[in-house]
Amino acid sequence: MVQHLLEGFSQPSGGTDPDIICYHVNVRLSEDLGDVGSLRFGKVLTLLRCCFGALAFRFRHGIRNFYYVPSPPKRGSLYRDWIVMAMMRPFFHRVIFHWHAVGLGEWLDEKARPWERWISHRLLGGVEQSLVLSQFNEADAARLSPKRIDVVPNGIPDPCPDYARGLASDRAARWEQIRSETEKRIEPVTVRVLFLALCTRDKGVHTAVEGILLANRQLAAAGDRFRFMLMVAGTFVDEVEKLDFDRMCRVEEGGKTIRLTGFLDSAAKMTAFRQADVFLFPTYYANEGQPLNILEAMAWGLPVVTTRWRAIPEMVPAGQPGLIEPRSPEQVAEALMEVVRKADPAVFRRNFEERFRIEAHLDRLRAVLLFRS
């Protein structure tokens, strides 16, 4: 999302004079996913170099506004934020937090040590502006007492700009085929379900597998002629969780219906979205903000089965089946079968077009950033 901000607004090399000019310091401290949130001396040195780079921009160009994406509730990331705020806040007129992860305010109140809570409120509290992704997230940001909170939903460039010209009719024909053959029980039908995310337990990958296997057992017992096939696209970062996943897939029906692809590059990801019938993301990740994979799925016209978790219910279109409780394979199975009977892919696509296009996101972001200089 920071990249979209940089692409959407002017940077100095562009040679223009817009209302918003972005000077970017890339504070990339982690070497890989397993390194995120860890403490290393090398990270501290890199962070200090980034801070001095930001201060150089500050004095060279007279910049008054400091935009920052705060940490999720992880101690290593929080301590990073302390260093940044201790060095930056005295030199900037206005500090803007853009909260992509959620839960830090709640964690400070309920789990942090008293001295961690005190330092966090001293260094991160009372900033001029906090941007949050949804109404649900306002309360969490409010625990650090910003002077202003603005809701700015995420948005992404349309990954399927030719949807209306081709894929819309293909989706309609595909669902007509699924439903007619399911109702008449003429030919076996395979409904293709996609899970695309980091493969962790709390992102829901194990729940997805259990739900698919349970749904297929129930369909077989009822004599129904259709089955679900699950494609899992993503990377495992925990070996124990990967072993548990492999064990679940080794059952006879798992070997036939679960496919692990690993990480997909951009072209392969587009193919996966285009070929899928349903998107499944039963997450209960503690710091889930506004998952971009759900936005992508809706842009591709996929009905979404996901959890009533954090801000997610605000994202999906009202009146469509697919919202379930976390950690419930039984509800995954039930929701998948209800989606086959009732979901309208066109509604999910329309929801993306009306609410989550990158143009709407940047217009809203520009408006709230310029509320005062």
FIFIMAR-815212 format. One record per residue (C-alpha): y, x, z. Coordinates in steps of 0.2 Angstrom, whole numbers, plus 5000, padded with zeros to 4 digits. Layout:
<recs>
YXZ...
</recs>
This chain:
<recs>
500050005000501250155003500850204985501350034979502950044988503350214981502950154963503949994966505550074972506450224965506150404969507450544967506650614952506950444943508750484941509250304945510450234958509450084965509749994982508150084989507750264986506150334994505950514999504050535003503150655015501250635013500550655031498750675026497950755041496050705039494850795027493750645025493250475033492250555047493850655051494950505054495550495072494850655077495850795086496050965078497251105080497451115061498050935061499450975073500051115063500051005047500950865056502350985062502651045045502750865038503950825052505050975048504950925029505550745034507050815044507450925029507650775018508650685032509950815033509950865014510150685008511050595023509550475025509750355039508150255039506450315044504950215037503250245046501550165046500950175064499150205070497750095074497150095092496350265092496950405104496950545091498050445079499150375093499550555100500050595082501250455082501950515099502350685091503150605075504250485085504750615098505350725083506050595071506850455082508350555088508950595070508750425062509950275063508450145060506650165062505550045052503650015057502549945044500949885053499449895041498149905055498249785070497749795088498749935095499849825106498349735113497449905116498949975126499049825137497249805140496349975138497650115138497850225153499450195162500250355157499750325139500550155140502150225147502350365134501950245120503250115125504550255127504250335110503650185100504550045108506149955103506150015085507449925074506149835063504349805062503449735047501849645049500649575036500449395044501049275057499449315067500049505068501749465075501149445093500349615093501849705086502949615098502149695113503149855108504749755108505549785091507249715088506649625073504949575066504749525047503149455039502749545023501049495015500149635005500149624987499249714973499449744954498349614945496749704942496249564929497849524919496749444905495949324917496749164909496249224892494449264894493649274912494249104917493149014904491749134908491849094926491848914923490348924911489349034923489648914938489148764927487548854922487148894941487448714947486548624932485048734933485048734952485148544952483848514939482748664945482348704927482448894928482649024942484449064945485049224953486749214961487549384962488449424978489549574980489949674997491249804993491949905008491650045020489850025025489950005044489249875056490949805061491449785042489949675041488749755030487249725041487749545044487849525025486049595022485349485036486249335029485649355011483849385017483949225028484649125014483349175002481949135015482748965018482848924999481048984996480448865010481348725003480648754986482448784978482448884962483948994965484049154975485449274980485549454976486749574985487549724978488249834992489649954986490250074998489950235009489050245025489950365038488650345052486850405050486150285063486950135054486350195037484550205044484650025051485249965034483750055025482549985038483249805034483049835016481249895017480549725020479749655004481149525000482449655004481849774991482049644978483749574982484749714990485549854979486549994987487750074974488750194985490550224981491150154965492550234954493950124947492950074931491350034940492249934953493049824939491349804932490549754949491949624952491749554934489949534935489849454953489849274957490349274975491149404987490449425004491449515018490849465035491949585044492449595063493249765062494449775077495949845067495749735052497449695044497449605028495949675018496349725000494549694995494849504998496449504987495449594973494049474974495249324973496149404958494449414949494149234953492749254965492449134979492549224996491349215011492249295025492549285044493849185054494449355061496249415064497349365049495949335037496049145038497849145032497349235016496049125009496448955001496348805012494948675008493748795001492048835009491649015015492549045032491249085045491149165063490949345065489149415068488249265062486949295048486549105050488249055045488249185031486749095024487448925026489148975018488349055003487348894999488848785002489848894990488548864977488748684979490648664981491748814978493048824964493348994958494948944949495748894966495449074973496249154957497749034959497949084977498049264972499349224958500449124969500449224985499749404983500449484967501249644969502849574962502949454976502549584989503949704983505249564982504849515000504849695005506449734997507349585005506849625022507249815021508949775015509349645028510649775034510949955031
</recs>
